[in-house]
């Protein structure tokens, strides 16, 4: 294991973020994706839609953020 890598702990796993649902724009220049906390389903979860240039010419940008309740997560 690399000395630079953080130790994997339960808190790191539960409090981490998970990217999902990538969609590439019709011209192939952009990708939009959802980033959500990997917390428990019974908690309120924050998620956001991000936009990134496919060629990495600009940094990713958060477009929007919402809080999901347990009833919306299931």
C-alpha positions in Angstrom: 0.0 0.0 0.0 1.3 3.5 -0.9 2.4 5.8 2.0 0.3 8.6 0.4 -3.0 6.7 0.4 -5.3 7.4 3.3 -6.2 4.4 5.6 -9.6 3.0 4.6 -12.0 3.5 7.6 -15.7 3.1 8.0 -16.1 6.8 8.3 -14.3 7.3 5.0 -16.6 4.8 3.3 -19.9 6.2 4.8 -18.9 9.8 4.4 -17.5 9.4 0.9 -19.1 10.6 -2.3 -20.1 8.4 -5.2 -20.3 9.7 -8.8 -23.1 8.0 -11.0 -25.4 8.4 -14.0 -22.9 10.0 -16.4 -24.4 11.4 -19.6 -22.4 12.7 -22.5 -23.6 15.8 -24.4 -24.7 15.3 -28.0 -21.6 17.0 -29.3 -19.3 14.8 -27.1 -17.6 17.8 -25.4 -19.3 17.6 -22.0 -20.3 15.0 -19.4 -22.9 15.6 -16.7 -23.0 13.3 -13.7 -24.6 13.0 -10.2 -22.4 13.1 -7.1 -24.1 11.8 -3.9 -22.9 11.1 -0.4 -22.6 7.4 0.2 -24.5 7.6 3.5 -27.2 5.4 4.9 -30.5 5.4 3.0 -32.4 6.4 6.1 -30.6 9.7 6.4 -31.1 12.9 4.4 -28.7 12.8 1.5 -27.2 15.6 -0.4 -26.6 15.1 -4.1 -25.5 17.5 -6.9 -25.3 17.5 -10.7 -21.8 18.3 -12.0 -20.6 19.2 -15.5 -17.1 18.5 -16.8 -15.3 18.9 -20.1 -14.5 15.5 -21.6 -11.0 16.8 -22.6 -10.3 18.2 -19.1 -9.9 21.7 -20.6 -11.8 23.2 -17.7 -12.4 22.0 -14.1 -15.7 20.3 -13.2 -18.4 22.7 -12.1 -21.3 22.0 -9.7 -24.6 23.0 -11.5 -27.1 22.3 -8.7 -27.6 20.6 -5.4 -30.6 19.1 -3.6 -31.3 17.2 -0.4 -33.1 13.9 -0.7 -35.3 12.5 2.0 -35.5 8.7 2.6 -38.8 8.5 0.7 -37.2 9.9 -2.4 -34.1 7.6 -2.2 -36.0 4.3 -2.4 
